[in-house]
Amino acid sequence: MLVPASNMKLITTGAAIHTLGKDYRFKTGLGYKGKIHDGTLKGNLYIFGGGDPTLGSKDSIATPLELTFSQWKSLLDKNGIRKIDGHIIGDGRYFDGMAEEETWLWNDIGTYFGTGSSALMFYENMQSFAVSPGAAPGDSLNISPHYPDAPWMTFRYNCTTGEKGTGDKLYMYTSDLAPVAEIRGTFGLDRGKKRVDCSNKFPEYTCAYYFKNYLKKKGIDCTEGAGDFKLDPDWETHGELRMIGKTFSPTLDRIIFETNHASNNLYAETVLRGLSREMTGSASYDSAYVALEDVFKELEVAVKGADIQDGSGLSRQNYVSADFFCRFLEGMMSSPHFEAYAASLPSPGGNGTLSYNMKSYPASVRERILVKSGSMNGVRCYSGYIIPTDGCKDDCIIFSILVNNCTAPTWKLRPLLDKIMGTLAGLN
């Protein structure tokens, strides 16, 4: 068993689409506690997250934020709510347990690719900063929050301008235990102005805050402002909860397409935890492992050869054998949603994370290879399918190439791995 990096997404997305179906959608609900009198809600409005990873995202598959907010406002209009005498609460408790898997590296957790998933997300749980170097090495950076606005946060900058050629070595250190974050490291003198994406540990509050501001522009005031259950766990009020409507994410087949093409960690973790919530009633990682084992049994894939920690492959304590990947990929061929699953995998030289692979190979060869890549320091992995020239599903080649502890740079290793895939595809 070896560290698979993002090849883990093959298992996560396959298990999810097989079990939930390609048309599954994550839900976001609105509800309130209190009473409506003369157009005023005397109580709190709640935004109940159901795991939509695209909410507020700039991704092409996401519903524009302005449209989502207008749909939410229409729900208020239908219920005669023209003022909120209370709070707007972002509620992400549908996903229980930690947002991050506990074996992730500390310096990964503050990055855009280590944000962790929550039931109520916003802008893929990222916090962007505008960064440019100072005048000389050792000088302070020109750095400030860019988007989203987060006035409840305290940002500390223990970072400086680095020597030319040292690149971007900035890392944010943060958690959801307090609204404080510190950016440490260096940013090379020869780097231009750049947007640096880090982690936002309070997406629920952010979503509620932006919806409050949207409503204010539309003439609906909220007297007590936004809140969430992380910064104040005592928002719960007595009274009957009344749900007033829901909005929905894109379909699961579109989400897993983006997950595998862009190797989006947040999407993968959300898909895993959403699957677990549906199957076990809990979105915690302990429950997710149980859910995956149940899927493996249904696909008749023996668990031997897989020690799984997360859904994205970010953990270096994931250990999976090439044999297990091949058996899982074979099992997925019997799934009623196999076509959507296979279509989610990129081809070398095409769009996505394999755009630099097999550039010199004929398109007729590259297009028959459907593969997920996985990479981190010392790790390069490729697993997937090679479709035969006659298109017969029964003659597919299933392969998994896992390389660990490699000190060679990617530009040296990639041509060798490309040659293996090309040879498997019949190009001598």
N, C-alpha and C positions, 0 to 999 in steps of 0.2 A: 504494500500500500504506500502511496506517495502523496505529496501535497498537490492537489489538483488546481489550485487558484480558481479562476472563474469557470473552469469546466464544471464546477459545482452547479452552475446555473442550468446545465443540462438536466440535472436531476430535479431541481426545484421547479423549473417551468414545466417539465414533463409530468411530474406528479400532480401539479396543480391543474393543468389543462385536461388531463385524463380524468380527474375526479370531479372538478367543478364545471368542466365544459367550456368550449370556446366562447360562448355567449354570456358567460358569467360577468356580472358587474359589481363593483364595490359601491356601497351606498353611503350617502351623507344625509343625515336627518336634521330637521329643525323642530324644536318643541319649546314649551314654556311651562313654568309653574307660577301660578298666581291667577289673577282675574283681569279681564279686559273690561274697562268702563269708560264710555265716551271716547273710544279710540286710543286709550292709554292702557298699556299693559302694566299692571301693578305687580311686578315680579320680575324674574330673570328669564331671558331668552337663551336657549341652549343650542349650540351647534354640535351635533353628535357625529363624530367621525366614525366611519365604517371601514377605513383602510384605503381610501382612494389615493394612490400615490401621485396622481397627476394634478391634484387640486392646487391651483396657483402656479403650476409649472409653466415654463416656456416651451416645453416639448410640443412638437407639431401635432401630436395626437390629443393634447389636452384641450378641454373647453376653455376659451379665454376667460380670465378671472372676472372681467366686467360682466360677461354673460352669466356666469355662475351666480354672482351677487345679484344680478337682476332677477334671476329665477328665485332666489331666496326672498328678495323683496316682494315679489309677486305673491309669495305664500303669506307674507305679513299683510299685504293689501287684501287678500281674500278673507283674512280673519279680522279685518277692520283695525289692525294695529297701526297707529299713526305716531305713537310715542312709546318709549320704553322707560318706565319709572323703575329702574333696576339695572342689572348688569347684562352684558352679552358674554356668555361663558363658552369658551372652547373646551369641549369634553372629548378627550381621547382615551377614555377608560375601556373602550371596547377591546383594545389590545392590552391585556394585562402583562405584567413582567417588564423586564428591562428593555429599553429601545435598542440597546447594543448587545451583541452576544459577548459573554464575559471573557472570552479568550482573545478578543481583538486587541491589537497593540494600542497602547495609550496614545501614541502620537498619530495613529490613524483615526481615532474617534473624533478628533476635532477637524478633520478634513471633509471636503464635500463628498468623498467616496466612502466615508465612515460615519455618516450622520446617524444611522440607525432609523428604524421605522416606527411610526406611531399611528394610532387609529385616525387622528386628525392631523393631516400634513399640510404644509404650505410651502410653495416654491422649492419642492423637493428637500425640505428641511435644511436649506442652505442660508448662509449669511455671506453676502458679497462685500468686499472691501476694494476701494480704489487705492492702489499702491504705486509709488514711484520712488527711485533712490534719492538719497541726499547728494550733496556736492562732492563728498569724498568718503572713502572707506572709514567706517566707524561712526559716521554721522547718523542721526536719527532719520528714519524713513518718513516720507510724506504718505500718511496712511489715515484713512477714515472710512467709516461704514458707508456702503453704497446703497444696498437694498437687501432685504426690506428694512424699513425704519423700526427700531426696537428701543424706545426710550427707557424701558425698564432695565436694560442691560448696562453693565459697567465693563467697558473694554479697556484692557491694559496692553501697552505696547512695549514689550521688552525685546525689541528687534532693531537691527542697525543695517546700514549699507555695507555690503560685502565687497571684496575685491572683484575686479573684472573677471569674467569667466566662471564665477562661482554659482551663477544661476539663482533660482528661487528655492530657498531653503527655509521658508516660513511655515510654521506649524502653530495651530491654535490649540490651546489646552482649556477644556471646558467640560461641564457636566450639567445635568438638570437638577443638581442639589442646591444650586444658588445661581442667580442671574449675573454671573461674573465670568469673563473669559479673558485669557491672556495670549497674545501672539508673540512667539519667540522665534529667534533665528535670524538669518541674514537674507538680503536681497541684493543681487549683484549690481555694481555701479553701472555696468553697460546695459542693464535691462531697461526697457522703456516703461512708460506708464501701463499698468496692467490691472485687470480685475482679478482678484484672488478670491476664490470661493472656499468658504469654511463651513462649519456646522452650526446650525441653530437648534438648540436643545429645548426651545419653547415654541414649537410651531403652532400649538393649540392657541396660545395667547396671541401669537402673530395673526392667525386667521381671524380671531374674534376682533382684534384691534383694527384690522383693515376693513372688516365688514362694518364695524361701528363708524369708521370714517366715511365709508361709502354711503351708509344710511343718512349720515348728517348732511352730506351733499345733496341728498334727495329729499331733505326736509323732515327726516325722522330722527329725533334726538334720543339719546340714551343717557340718562342722568348720571348713572354710576360708572360708566365706562366699561372697558373690557376686563376679562379675567380668565383664569384657568385653574385646574385642580393641582397643578404643580406648585405654582407660587402661593396659592392659598387653598388648602384642602377642605376648607369649611364653607364652600359655596353652597353646599346642599341645603335646600330649604324645604320646609314641610309643605304638603299639598300635593294634589294629583298632577302628574305629568301629562300634558296634552301634546301629542305629536301633530304637526300641521303640514308635513310633507317631506319629500325626499328628492335628492338629485342623484345622478348616477355617473360612474366613471366610464371611460371607453370599455369596450368588451375585452375579455381576458386575452383573446388571440392577438389583439393589437398591442396590449401591454407586454405580452411575452415576446412579441416580435421586437419591440424596442429594447426589452431586457437583454435579449441575446445579440442583437445587432450592435447596440451601444455598450453592452456589458454594464448595464446600470445596476449598481449594488443595491440602491434603495428599492428599486422595483422588485428585485429578486427577494430581498428580505421581506417585503410587504406580501409578495405572493406566497412565500412560505408561511408567514404568520397568519395570513388570511385563510390559507388552506387548513392550518391547525385549528383556527377558531371555528371554522365550519364543521370540522370532523370531530373535535374533542370538546368544544366549548371554551377552550383556552388558547390564547395566542402566545403563551410563554414558550421559550425554546425547548424546555423539557417536554412539553406537550407536542411540539412540532416534530420531535424525533419519533414519538409514538405514532403520529399521523403518517409520517413517511414510511415507517415499517409496515403499516397497514396497506399503504399503496403498493409497496414492493410485493406483499403477499398476493394482492389482487392481480398484479401483473405477472405473478409466478417468477419473481426474481429473488433468488436467495440473497439474504442480507450479507453473507460472508464477503469480506473484501471492502467494507465501507464503514468508516468511523466518521460520522458527520457532525459538525458543530454549528454550521449556519447555512444560509441559503445562497449566499453570493460567492463564497470562496475566499472571503477576506481573512478568515482565521487560518493561521499556519498550523492549527491543530486538526484541520480536516485531513483525513487520510483515506484515499480511495485507490483501489487497484484498477489497472487498465482492463482487467478481466471483468470487473464489476461494471465499468462504463459500457463495455460491449454487451454484457447481458442486459443491462437496463435499456440501452438503445434498441436492442432486439425486442425486448418486452414492449416497448412503446410502439412497435410496428403493428401490434395487435390492438392498440387503443382505437376507439372510434374517432378520436381527434388527432390521429397521427398526421394527417395531411397538414393541419394547421400548425402542429408542432414542428414538422420538418420545414415548413415554409418560414418559421421564425429563425432558422439558422442561416447565417451569412455564407456567402461563397468567397473564396480567395480572390482578391483583386476587385471586389465589389464594394458596396457601401458598408460601413461598420468598421469593426476592429481588425478586419483582415485586409484592409485596403492596400497594404504594402506587400501582401503575400502573393507569390506566383505571378508577378506582373508580366514576366516574359513568356508565360505558358499560353497556349491557345485558349481562347474564350470557351471553346467547345469542351475543353477539359475542365477548366475552372468552374463552369456553371453546373457541372455534375457533382461537385464536391460541396456538401452541406456540413459545415463544421463550426464548432465553438472553440475559440482560443481561450487560453488562461495564462496569465503571466504575473509574476512578481519577482523580486530579487532572487535570482538563482533558479527560477521556475519557468518553464515553457511547456505548454500542454496543448494538444489538439485532439479532439474526439468528435466523431460524427459519422456521416454516411457518404458513400460514393454511389451515385445512381448509375446503373448500366446504360449503355448507349441505346438499348432497345426500350428503356424505361420500365422494365419488368421489376416490380417491387421485390419478387422472390429472389432476384439475383443481386440485391444490394450488397455492397461490401460495407461492413461495420468495422470501424477501427478506433483505436485510442493510443496516442503517443504521449507519454508523460516523461518529462525531463526534470530532474531535481538536482540541486547542488551544482549547478553549472556556473562556472566563473567566466565563461566566454561572453562577450557582448552580443546583443540580439542580432546585429547585422552579420555576425559570423555564423550564428546558429540557425537563423531563419532559412537560408538557402538549403541547408541539409534537410531540415524538416519539410520544406516545400518539395524537395526531390523525392522524399518518401511518399508524400501524398500524391505527387504526380505519377510515380511508379505504380502505386496501388490503383490509380485511375487508368492504367494501361498505357502510359506514355513512357516508352523506353528511352 
